[in-house]
Amino acid sequence: MMNKENIVVLDFGGQYSHLITRRIRELSVYAELLPFDTPASEIESMNPSGIILTGGPNSVYDKNSPKPDPKIFDLKIPILGICYGLQIIVNEMGGSITRTNKREYGKATLSISSNQKLFHGINSKTEVWMSHGDATETLPDNFVSIATTDNSPYAAINLKDLFGVQFHPEVTHTADGTKILRNFLYEICKCKGLWTMDSFVDKTVANIKSQVGDDSVLCALSGGVDSSTVALLLHKAIGDKLTCVFVDHGLLRKNEAKNVLDIFKKLNIKIIFYNESDRFLNLLDDVTDPEIRRKLIGQEFIKVFEEISKQNGSFKWLAQGTLYPDVIESASTKGPAVTIKTHHNVGGLPENLKFSLIEPFRELYKDEVRNVARIIDLPKEILARHPFPGPGLAVRIIGNFNNEKLSICRESSNIVEEELKKSNLYDDVWQAFAMVGDDKAVGVLGDGRKMGYIVTVRIVESTDAMTADWVKIPYDVLDNISSRITNEVDNVSWVTYAISSKPPSTIEPQ
């Protein structure tokens, strides 16, 4: 953590838990997502400026519903409960929650009845986003309602520094949501806004210098924004003590190795290139389970780095571009949320790792890393590139892994990117690629009937990859993509377009 000012967000499994955390950070206050049952003593030791209780899918009156340590209410720290979080406050303080026959989903008009600090500068009526089936039946003693909707007489409640809102201020559908969160941070928690990426860069560079000392650092470079930004930041901190290693595991995008090497030579950063394609591909041959693939790749990477360390001198440190979502998705927050997938650079690491890790971005979201990249002048050729998973194309091959499907995936993805660039759409989307499974469909190639693979194109828009929506690409662009893939890529008969958002889907298929 880079400053003393912070907000603890307790995760009760709501779909917007990460969004709350990000919204707080966007308002220049550091926020950290913790398990719902984090002990009050641990929270107190962090000296937070405030606590936020997230929404969640449970009912507080259910026997096994998630509850916080009740001692958090004795810490005399401002608390804001959102949706289920409000219901937690009511339930824990002696009020009652019940299933309502007047459920609210979607937009509602909030009528503010009390000029509390939480609603400072907001009109008496404003649009909010509701998503609840339970509601407050009776308020705890001394609590007051400070806002209502047609169906919720207790749409916002307050007692001293305890606040609850039944709606979701973190979503864009709530018109004044950002103002409400800002008021909680600055008017109620008395935050000063110390969390900026400029301050993060300055303090991280100083910390790396102190941490590394006279030792040497090996940086795992993939050529993506995350690892490239780590490499450039480390170079600014320790100069020639840094050696970057770029390993071609045979799962890269088309021409990726050459492009990355050319860019880093211009930056005068020491880089060692290893082509280990055969080694990794042999390891994955016929492996169908994506979790096993990820772990095999992660473990093999470490073996490669250990060998490189022996060949090129002694390296104490291994640096990598692990992000906050990587950590959360690989091992949840131990709250009601489950592990989504193991990231190769988190869950794939062996227990007997012979390096000490440097992970400067372990607390950052993707959009924050991009801001760091702009501050330290990462070349646009890398900054503008779409995110690419560490295990590479391995996670875009569904079912049995083989070289034919790998080639189809690589060539098809390259066509997708080329067509988006031709149409000036590449920079407007978050990520675009093609994937392939075991399914085949009949096609007519030449004058003959032939069974070929089905390629699925995935194009999404997002800010930080925690949520994403599919992009409504113009039909003529999709037509060009489909025509090129079926004509230029061997053994492909059909092209489909994925239109699932995250959630409930993930961006990558595996």
Secondary structure as the mmCIF struct_conf table of DSSP 4:
data_model
#
loop_
_struct_conf.conf_type_id
_struct_conf.id
_struct_conf.beg_label_comp_id
_struct_conf.beg_label_asym_id
_struct_conf.beg_label_seq_id
_struct_conf.end_label_comp_id
_struct_conf.end_label_asym_id
_struct_conf.end_label_seq_id
BEND BEND1 ASN A 3 LYS A 4
STRN STRN1 ASN A 6 ASP A 11
BEND BEND2 GLY A 13 GLY A 13
TURN_TY1_P TURN_TY1_P1 GLN A 15 TYR A 16
HELX_RH_AL_P HELX_RH_AL_P1 SER A 17 GLU A 26
TURN_TY1_P TURN_TY1_P2 LEU A 27 SER A 28
STRN STRN2 TYR A 30 PRO A 35
TURN_TY1_P TURN_TY1_P3 PHE A 36 ASP A 37
HELX_RH_AL_P HELX_RH_AL_P2 ALA A 40 SER A 45
TURN_TY1_P TURN_TY1_P4 MET A 46 MET A 46
BEND BEND3 SER A 49 SER A 49
STRN STRN3 GLY A 50 LEU A 53
BEND BEND4 PRO A 57 ASN A 58
TURN_TY1_P TURN_TY1_P5 VAL A 60 TYR A 61
BEND BEND5 ASP A 62 ASP A 62
TURN_TY1_P TURN_TY1_P6 LYS A 63 ASN A 64
HELX_RH_3T_P HELX_RH_3T_P1 PRO A 70 ASP A 74
BEND BEND6 LEU A 75 LEU A 75
STRN STRN4 ILE A 79 ILE A 82
TURN_TY1_P TURN_TY1_P7 CYS A 83 CYS A 83
HELX_RH_AL_P HELX_RH_AL_P3 TYR A 84 GLU A 92
TURN_TY1_P TURN_TY1_P8 MET A 93 GLY A 94
STRN STRN5 SER A 96 ILE A 112
BEND BEND7 SER A 114 SER A 114
HELX_RH_3T_P HELX_RH_3T_P2 LYS A 117 PHE A 119
TURN_TY1_P TURN_TY1_P9 HIS A 120 GLY A 121
BEND BEND8 SER A 124 SER A 124
STRN STRN6 LYS A 125 THR A 138
HELX_LH_PP_P HELX_LH_PP_P1 LEU A 139 PRO A 140
TURN_TY1_P TURN_TY1_P10 ASP A 141 ASN A 142
STRN STRN7 VAL A 144 THR A 148
BEND BEND9 ASP A 150 ASN A 151
TURN_TY1_P TURN_TY1_P11 PRO A 153 TYR A 154
BEND BEND10 ALA A 155 ALA A 155
STRN STRN8 ALA A 156 LEU A 159
TURN_TY1_P TURN_TY1_P12 LYS A 160 ASP A 161
STRN STRN9 LEU A 162 VAL A 165
BEND BEND11 GLN A 166 PHE A 167
TURN_TY1_P TURN_TY1_P13 PRO A 169 GLU A 170
BEND BEND12 VAL A 171 VAL A 171
TURN_TY1_P TURN_TY1_P14 THR A 172 HIS A 173
BEND BEND13 THR A 174 THR A 174
TURN_TY1_P TURN_TY1_P15 ALA A 175 ASP A 176
HELX_RH_AL_P HELX_RH_AL_P4 GLY A 177 ARG A 182
HELX_RH_PI_P HELX_RH_PI_P1 ASN A 183 ILE A 188
BEND BEND14 CYS A 189 CYS A 189
HELX_RH_AL_P HELX_RH_AL_P5 MET A 197 VAL A 212
TURN_TY1_P TURN_TY1_P16 GLY A 213 ASP A 214
STRN STRN10 VAL A 217 LEU A 221
BEND BEND15 GLY A 223 GLY A 224
HELX_RH_AL_P HELX_RH_AL_P6 VAL A 225 ILE A 238
HELX_RH_3T_P HELX_RH_3T_P3 GLY A 239 LYS A 241
STRN STRN11 LEU A 242 ASP A 248
BEND BEND16 GLY A 250 GLY A 250
BEND BEND17 LEU A 252 LEU A 252
HELX_LH_PP_P HELX_LH_PP_P2 ARG A 253 ARG A 253
TURN_TY1_P TURN_TY1_P17 LYS A 254 ASN A 255
HELX_RH_AL_P HELX_RH_AL_P7 GLU A 256 LYS A 266
TURN_TY1_P TURN_TY1_P18 LEU A 267 ASN A 268
STRN STRN12 ILE A 271 ASN A 275
HELX_RH_AL_P HELX_RH_AL_P8 SER A 277 LEU A 284
TURN_TY1_P TURN_TY1_P19 ASP A 285 ASP A 286
HELX_RH_AL_P HELX_RH_AL_P9 PRO A 290 ASN A 312
STRN STRN13 TRP A 317 ALA A 319
HELX_RH_AL_P HELX_RH_AL_P10 TYR A 324 ALA A 331
BEND BEND18 LYS A 334 PRO A 336
TURN_TY1_P TURN_TY1_P20 HIS A 344 GLY A 348
BEND BEND19 LEU A 349 LEU A 349
TURN_TY1_P TURN_TY1_P21 GLU A 351 ASN A 352
BEND BEND20 PHE A 355 PHE A 355
STRN STRN14 SER A 356 ILE A 358
TURN_TY1_P TURN_TY1_P22 PRO A 360 GLU A 363
HELX_RH_AL_P HELX_RH_AL_P11 LYS A 366 ILE A 375
TURN_TY1_P TURN_TY1_P23 ILE A 376 ASP A 377
HELX_RH_AL_P HELX_RH_AL_P12 LYS A 380 LEU A 383
TURN_TY1_P TURN_TY1_P24 ALA A 384 ALA A 384
BEND BEND21 ARG A 385 ARG A 385
HELX_LH_PP_P HELX_LH_PP_P3 HIS A 386 PRO A 387
TURN_TY1_P TURN_TY1_P25 GLY A 390 PRO A 391
HELX_RH_3T_P HELX_RH_3T_P4 GLY A 392 ARG A 396
STRN STRN15 ILE A 397 ILE A 397
BEND BEND22 GLY A 399 ASN A 400
HELX_RH_AL_P HELX_RH_AL_P13 ASN A 403 LYS A 422
TURN_TY1_P TURN_TY1_P26 SER A 423 ASN A 424
HELX_RH_3T_P HELX_RH_3T_P5 TYR A 426 ASP A 428
BEND BEND23 VAL A 429 TRP A 430
STRN STRN16 GLN A 431 LEU A 445
TURN_TY1_P TURN_TY1_P27 GLY A 446 ASP A 447
STRN STRN17 GLY A 448 SER A 462
BEND BEND24 THR A 463 THR A 467
STRN STRN18 ALA A 468 TRP A 470
HELX_RH_AL_P HELX_RH_AL_P14 TYR A 475 GLU A 488
BEND BEND25 VAL A 489 VAL A 489
TURN_TY1_P TURN_TY1_P28 ASP A 490 ASN A 491
STRN STRN19 VAL A 492 TYR A 497
STRN STRN20 LYS A 502 LYS A 502
TURN_TY1_P TURN_TY1_P29 PRO A 503 PRO A 504
BEND BEND26 SER A 505 SER A 505
BEND BEND27 ILE A 507 GLU A 508
#
